[in-house]
Amino acid sequence: MQDKKIYYSSLIVQNLKDYILYTANLSEWEVHDEFDNVTFTINGTRESLFNFVFCGDQCTELSIQKTLDYLRTRDIEATWVINSHMKIRDILEKCEIKHVSTPKKALLNTQNYFLPADVIPNLRLNAVNGSDLLEQLDLHTSKIFYHGVGIVSTFFRGLSNYDDENPRLRFFLVTLNSEIIGTCGLYVQDSVAGFYSDGVLPIYRNRGIDLKSKDSEVYCICYGRSIIDDSNNVIGVLLWIRNVSDCKIKAHGLELENSKLTQEVESYKNVFNSLPFPILKYNKNRKVEFYNLFYDKYVDGSKKFAITSSAHSTKPGRHVVTYKNEPKVFDFVKIPIQGSGSIVMYGKDVSDAEKLYTELNSYLATQKNLLERLPVAIVIYSKNQKLKFYNNAFIKTFQFDPKFLASYPTYHEVMLYLFESKKLLEKEDFQTISNQRHELFKKLFASYDDTMHFTNGKAFRVLTIPYASEGLLFSYEECKR
């Protein structure tokens, strides 16, 4: 009897192995047999579904450990398939392998099979032989077996262009009265057919159609109570048994979904931790919920206090952070998360811009110092025509009141001063200058040369050039007679 049990168990595992290897080759996935008495497949995903490891009778702990190390290096989960009589289960437990399966499958000898007379009317099996049907198969098996969408269509991608006239592998969409009610599949090897992925959609269960539970097993909760007679002797046991297969399957599905979401969260954290600038998140109570590795590693305690304090202001401002022994300037920006009251704040690295700005200011200061020492009258106006700079030669040449210039008058007010207070401009010349000033400040992109005549008989060569981003520079040089 024991030999017969071993024979059936080995036959089931062998059919499953042939089925998986056949599909892996059909879909051009990875098949590995480099470790002694171990064969395993990798289907392009890290999940254990369809990543199978088959251990032979002579499999050793060393080959198991090598296989496990290889899978862990590639971050791949796999289902380890063993016979019920194999003695390596203790080794698998020692290696802390989670997914171990002793498959229970229905096998059929096709040589002795005949079509029964009581075929269900309007029941049809539609072969999956195209990409559209393969996607439908994937969608419906995900509802039956609670796996992630895309896993089946990925592993069985070879079926989409499979046109073998005598195929070993077939999958079907089962329809009743033209409505899809479930799926089924079979793999035939040496006249023995193994049935796979056969199940009924949840909405059609308990309607005279076979109920499918996880791994062909029924999960139950059992409550018991002893029955005591008057002499306090146990004369029986009362049991309450409840079928919780659907709950168990749903719970397993939720566990898979939770595991997937956890991995996604870790993936997002890794992305944030790889960024070369600080990121932190506040909840609606203004408490820090999350910060990335850069913020934790390079922002010291006093800076953290300053940054978190500035988060409550309208504009967080700039903070200097030492990064790899080099000071970096970060301009912090706040982004509210709609509907949650939370705020994300990140530091934008403006170190290069700050350095350029400092260098530009230094350059402008040096330039203005040079202009101050020139004997030619120099004056600079901003874009809004306000006086920005003037040298001593400008004051002496036109005898300006220093208090007047200290009020930073406009270009028009300076010309008006020369016209009214100093009486140096004719009315017509003043009108011309006033009328042309707006065009001059808006459209001057190159140097402009002109001559200005004063009422005292002097004439000045006026050179006007655009000055950096500040407006216009005017130089007044007296014309020699």
C-alpha positions in Angstrom: 0.0 0.0 0.0 2.9 2.3 0.8 4.5 1.6 -2.5 1.3 2.5 -4.3 1.0 5.8 -2.4 4.6 6.7 -3.4 3.9 5.8 -7.0 0.9 8.1 -7.2 2.7 10.9 -5.4 5.7 10.6 -7.8 3.4 10.5 -10.8 1.7 13.7 -9.8 5.0 15.5 -9.1 6.4 14.3 -12.4 3.4 15.5 -14.4 3.6 18.9 -12.7 7.3 19.1 -13.4 6.8 18.2 -17.1 4.0 20.7 -17.3 6.0 23.6 -15.8 9.2 22.8 -17.8 7.1 22.5 -21.0 5.5 25.8 -20.4 8.7 27.5 -19.4 10.3 26.4 -22.7 7.2 27.4 -24.7 7.2 30.9 -23.2 11.1 31.2 -23.3 11.5 31.5 -19.5 14.5 30.4 -17.5 15.1 26.7 -16.6 18.1 25.9 -14.3 19.6 22.5 -13.5 23.1 23.5 -12.5 22.8 22.3 -9.0 22.8 18.5 -8.3 19.3 16.9 -8.4 17.6 20.3 -8.4 15.6 21.8 -11.3 13.9 25.2 -11.1 12.2 27.7 -13.3 12.1 31.5 -13.2 9.3 33.3 -14.9 10.4 36.9 -14.8 8.6 37.9 -11.6 9.7 37.5 -7.9 6.4 35.9 -6.7 6.4 32.2 -5.9 3.5 31.5 -8.3 5.0 29.6 -11.3 8.5 29.9 -9.9 9.0 26.2 -9.1 11.8 24.2 -7.5 11.8 20.4 -8.0 14.0 18.3 -5.8 15.1 14.9 -6.9 15.4 11.8 -4.6 19.2 12.3 -4.3 18.9 16.0 -3.5 21.4 17.1 -0.8 21.4 20.0 1.7 24.3 21.6 -0.2 22.4 21.7 -3.5 19.3 23.0 -1.7 21.4 25.8 -0.1 23.0 26.7 -3.4 19.6 27.0 -5.1 18.3 29.0 -2.2 21.3 31.4 -2.3 20.9 31.9 -6.0 17.1 32.7 -5.7 17.8 35.1 -2.8 20.5 36.9 -4.7 18.0 37.6 -7.4 15.2 38.4 -4.8 12.9 35.6 -6.2 10.3 33.7 -4.2 9.7 30.1 -5.3 7.5 27.1 -4.5 9.4 24.0 -3.6 7.7 20.8 -4.8 8.4 17.5 -3.0 6.9 14.0 -2.9 5.0 13.0 0.2 7.6 10.3 0.8 10.7 12.4 0.4 12.9 12.9 3.5 14.2 16.4 2.7 11.3 18.3 4.4 13.5 18.7 7.5 16.2 20.2 5.4 13.8 22.7 3.9 12.5 23.7 7.3 16.1 24.1 8.5 16.8 26.4 5.6 13.6 28.4 6.5 12.0 27.8 3.1 8.5 29.1 3.3 6.7 27.8 0.2 6.8 24.0 0.3 4.1 22.0 -1.5 3.1 18.4 -1.8 0.7 18.7 -4.8 -2.7 17.0 -4.9 -3.9 16.8 -8.5 -6.4 14.8 -10.6 -4.8 12.6 -13.2 -6.6 10.9 -16.1 -5.5 8.0 -18.3 -6.6 9.2 -21.7 -6.4 5.7 -23.2 -9.3 4.6 -21.0 -11.4 7.8 -21.2 -14.8 8.0 -22.9 -17.2 10.8 -23.3 -20.1 10.4 -20.8 -23.7 10.6 -22.1 -24.9 13.2 -19.6 -22.9 16.2 -21.0 -24.2 19.5 -19.6 -26.2 21.4 -22.3 -24.8 24.7 -23.6 -21.5 24.1 -21.8 -18.6 25.0 -24.1 -14.8 24.9 -23.8 -13.2 27.7 -25.7 -9.5 27.1 -26.4 -7.1 29.9 -25.5 -5.0 30.4 -28.6 -4.5 34.2 -28.9 -3.2 37.2 -26.9 -6.8 38.6 -26.3 -8.0 35.2 -25.0 -4.9 34.8 -22.9 -5.6 38.2 -21.2 -9.2 37.0 -20.5 -7.8 33.8 -19.0 -5.5 35.8 -16.7 -8.3 38.1 -15.6 -10.7 35.3 -14.7 -8.1 33.1 -13.0 -7.1 36.1 -10.8 -10.7 36.2 -9.6 -10.9 32.5 -9.0 -7.5 31.9 -7.4 -6.9 35.5 -6.1 -3.5 36.1 -7.8 -2.2 39.4 -9.1 -3.4 40.3 -12.6 -0.7 39.7 -15.2 1.0 36.7 -13.7 -0.8 34.0 -15.7 -0.5 35.9 -19.0 3.2 36.5 -18.4 4.0 32.9 -17.6 1.9 31.4 -20.4 2.8 34.1 -23.0 3.8 31.3 -25.4 0.1 30.3 -25.8 -0.7 33.5 -27.7 0.9 32.2 -30.9 0.8 28.5 -30.2 -0.5 26.5 -33.2 0.7 23.0 -32.6 -1.8 20.5 -34.2 -1.3 18.0 -31.4 -0.5 20.2 -28.3 0.4 18.8 -24.9 -0.9 21.9 -23.2 -4.4 23.4 -23.5 -6.3 26.0 -21.6 -10.0 26.8 -21.9 -12.4 29.5 -21.0 -15.6 27.6 -19.9 -18.9 29.2 -21.0 -22.4 28.2 -20.0 -25.2 29.8 -22.1 -22.5 32.0 -23.7 -21.3 33.4 -20.3 -17.9 32.7 -18.9 -18.2 30.8 -15.7 -14.7 29.4 -15.1 -11.5 28.1 -16.5 -9.7 24.8 -16.9 -6.5 23.5 -18.4 -4.7 20.2 -18.9 -1.3 18.9 -19.7 -0.9 15.5 -21.4 2.3 13.5 -21.1 2.6 9.8 -22.0 -1.3 9.4 -22.3 -1.7 10.9 -18.8 -3.5 14.2 -18.4 -3.0 16.4 -15.4 -5.7 19.1 -14.7 -4.5 22.6 -13.8 -6.2 26.0 -13.2 -9.6 24.5 -13.2 -12.1 26.6 -11.2 -15.4 28.4 -11.1 -15.9 32.2 -10.8 -17.1 33.1 -7.3 -20.5 34.4 -8.5 -21.3 30.9 -10.0 -20.3 28.9 -7.0 -22.9 27.0 -4.9 -25.2 26.7 -8.0 -24.7 23.1 -8.8 -21.2 23.8 -10.1 -18.2 22.3 -8.2 -16.8 24.4 -5.4 -13.0 25.0 -5.8 -11.0 25.8 -2.7 -7.3 26.7 -2.4 -5.0 23.7 -3.4 -8.1 21.5 -3.7 -8.5 21.6 0.1 -11.4 22.8 2.2 -10.6 25.0 5.2 -12.9 24.7 8.2 -13.1 26.0 11.8 -14.1 23.4 14.3 -15.6 24.1 17.7 -16.1 21.2 20.2 -17.7 20.5 23.5 -17.9 17.4 25.7 -21.2 15.8 26.5 -21.3 14.9 30.2 -23.8 12.5 31.9 -25.1 12.8 35.4 -22.1 10.9 36.7 -19.8 13.4 35.2 -18.6 10.9 32.6 -17.8 12.0 29.0 -20.3 10.1 26.8 -19.7 12.1 23.6 -18.5 15.2 21.9 -20.5 17.8 20.1 -18.7 19.5 17.1 -19.6 22.6 15.1 -17.8 22.7 11.8 -17.9 25.8 9.6 -16.5 25.9 6.0 -14.2 29.0 5.8 -12.5 28.2 2.6 -13.6 31.5 0.9 -12.5 33.5 3.9 -9.2 31.7 3.9 -8.6 32.4 0.2 -9.6 36.0 0.6 -7.3 36.4 3.6 -4.5 34.9 1.5 -5.3 37.3 -1.3 -5.2 40.2 1.2 -1.8 39.0 2.5 -0.4 38.9 -1.0 -1.8 42.4 -1.7 -0.4 43.7 1.6 3.0 42.2 0.8 2.8 43.9 -2.7 1.9 47.2 -1.2 4.7 46.9 1.5 7.2 46.3 -1.3 5.9 49.3 -3.2 6.3 51.5 -0.1 9.8 50.2 0.4 10.5 50.9 -3.3 9.3 54.5 -2.9 11.4 54.9 0.3 14.5 53.7 -1.6 13.8 56.3 -4.3 13.5 59.1 -1.8 16.6 57.9 0.1 18.7 58.0 -3.2 17.9 61.6 -3.8 20.8 64.1 -3.1 18.6 66.6 -1.3 16.5 66.6 1.9 12.8 65.6 1.9 10.4 65.5 4.9 6.7 65.2 5.4 4.5 66.8 8.0 1.0 65.5 9.0 -1.9 67.8 9.7 -0.7 68.2 13.3 2.6 69.5 12.1 4.5 66.4 13.2 7.3 65.0 11.1 6.0 61.7 9.6 8.8 60.9 7.2 12.2 62.1 6.2 14.7 60.7 3.8 18.3 59.5 4.3 19.9 62.7 3.2 18.0 64.7 5.8 18.8 62.2 8.5 22.5 61.9 7.7 23.6 65.5 6.7 21.2 67.8 8.5 22.4 68.3 12.1 20.3 68.9 15.2 20.3 72.7 15.2 19.6 72.8 11.4 16.7 70.3 11.9 15.2 72.5 14.5 15.5 75.6 12.2 14.0 73.8 9.2 11.1 72.3 11.2 10.4 75.7 12.8 10.5 77.4 9.4 8.0 74.9 8.0 5.2 76.7 9.7 6.0 80.0 8.1 4.7 81.1 4.7 8.2 80.8 3.1 10.6 78.3 4.8 13.7 80.1 3.4 17.2 79.0 2.8 19.5 76.8 5.0 23.1 75.9 4.7 23.9 72.1 5.0 27.3 70.6 5.1 27.4 67.8 2.5 30.6 65.8 2.1 32.6 68.5 3.8 31.2 71.1 1.4 28.6 73.8 2.4 25.4 73.5 0.3 22.6 76.1 0.2 19.1 74.6 0.0 16.0 76.7 -0.7 13.2 74.9 1.0 9.8 74.6 -0.8 6.5 73.5 0.7 3.9 71.4 -1.2 0.5 70.8 0.4 -1.0 67.3 -0.2 -4.7 67.9 -1.1 -7.3 66.4 1.1 -5.0 65.2 3.8 -3.7 68.3 5.6 -0.2 67.0 5.2 2.8 69.0 3.8 5.8 67.8 1.9 8.9 70.0 2.1 12.1 69.5 0.1 15.3 71.5 -0.3 16.2 72.7 -3.7 20.0 72.9 -4.2 20.7 76.5 -5.1 24.4 76.4 -4.2 25.6 77.1 -7.8 23.2 79.9 -8.3 24.1 81.4 -4.9 27.8 81.2 -5.8 27.1 82.9 -9.2 25.0 85.5 -7.5 27.8 86.2 -5.0 30.4 86.4 -7.8 28.2 88.7 -9.9 27.7 91.0 -6.9 31.5 91.0 -6.3 32.1 91.8 -10.0 29.5 94.6 -10.0 31.0 96.1 -6.9 34.5 96.0 -8.5 33.1 97.6 -11.6 31.3 100.3 -9.7 34.5 101.0 -7.8 36.3 101.5 -11.1 33.5 103.7 -12.4 33.7 105.8 -9.3 37.4 106.6 -10.0 36.9 107.6 -13.7 37.1 111.3 -14.6 34.1 110.9 -16.9 30.6 111.5 -15.5 28.9 108.1 -15.1 25.3 107.4 -14.0 23.3 104.1 -14.0 19.5 103.8 -14.0 17.5 100.7 -13.2 14.8 99.2 -15.5 12.2 101.3 -13.8 14.3 104.4 -14.7 15.3 105.0 -11.0 18.9 106.2 -10.3 21.1 103.3 -9.1 24.6 104.7 -9.2 26.5 107.9 -9.9 30.2 108.8 -9.5 31.8 112.0 -8.2 32.5 113.2 -11.7 28.7 113.2 -12.4 28.2 115.5 -9.4 31.0 117.9 -10.2 30.3 118.1 -14.0 26.6 119.2 -13.6 26.9 120.7 -10.1 24.2 118.5 -8.6 23.0 118.8 -5.0 24.2 115.6 -3.4 20.9 115.5 -1.3 18.9 115.5 -4.5 20.9 112.5 -6.0 20.7 110.7 -2.6 16.9 110.5 -3.0 17.5 108.3 -6.1 15.4 110.3 -8.6 14.2 109.0 -11.9 15.8 109.8 -15.3 13.0 112.2 -16.0 13.5 114.0 -12.7 17.3 114.3 -13.3 16.7 115.9 -16.7 14.0 118.1 -15.2 16.5 119.3 -12.6 19.0 120.2 -15.3 16.2 122.1 -17.1 14.5 123.9 -14.3 17.1 124.2 -11.5 20.3 124.5 -13.5 18.8 126.1 -16.6 21.2 124.0 -18.7 18.7 122.6 -21.2 16.5 124.4 -23.8 12.8 123.7 -23.6 12.8 121.9 -26.9 15.7 119.7 -26.0 14.1 118.8 -22.7 10.8 117.9 -24.4 12.7 115.7 -26.9 14.6 113.9 -24.0 11.3 113.4 -22.1 9.5 112.0 -25.1 12.3 109.5 -26.0 13.0 108.2 -22.5 10.5 105.3 -22.6 11.7 104.0 -25.9 15.2 104.4 -24.8 14.7 102.2 -21.7 12.5 99.6 -23.3 14.2 98.9 -26.7 17.9 99.7 -26.3 19.9 96.5 -26.8 23.2 98.0 -28.1 25.3 101.1 -27.4 23.8 104.4 -28.4 25.9 107.5 -29.2 24.4 111.1 -29.0 25.4 114.7 -28.3 23.7 116.9 -25.7 24.0 120.7 -26.0 23.7 122.9 -22.9 22.7 126.6 -22.6 26.1 127.5 -21.2 27.7 126.7 -24.6 29.1 123.3 -23.5 28.4 120.1 -25.5 28.7 116.5 -24.1 29.1 113.3 -25.9 26.5 110.9 -24.4 27.2 107.2 -24.6 24.3 104.9 -23.6 24.8 101.2 -23.1 22.7 98.4 -21.5 24.1 97.6 -18.1 23.9 93.9 -16.9 20.3 93.3 -15.9 20.0 96.7 -14.0 19.0 99.0 -16.9 21.1 101.6 -18.7 24.5 103.2 -18.1 25.1 106.8 -19.3 28.6 108.4 -19.7 28.9 112.2 -20.3 32.2 113.4 -21.8 32.7 117.0 -22.6 33.4 117.7 -26.3 36.6 119.6 -26.9 36.4 122.6 -29.1 
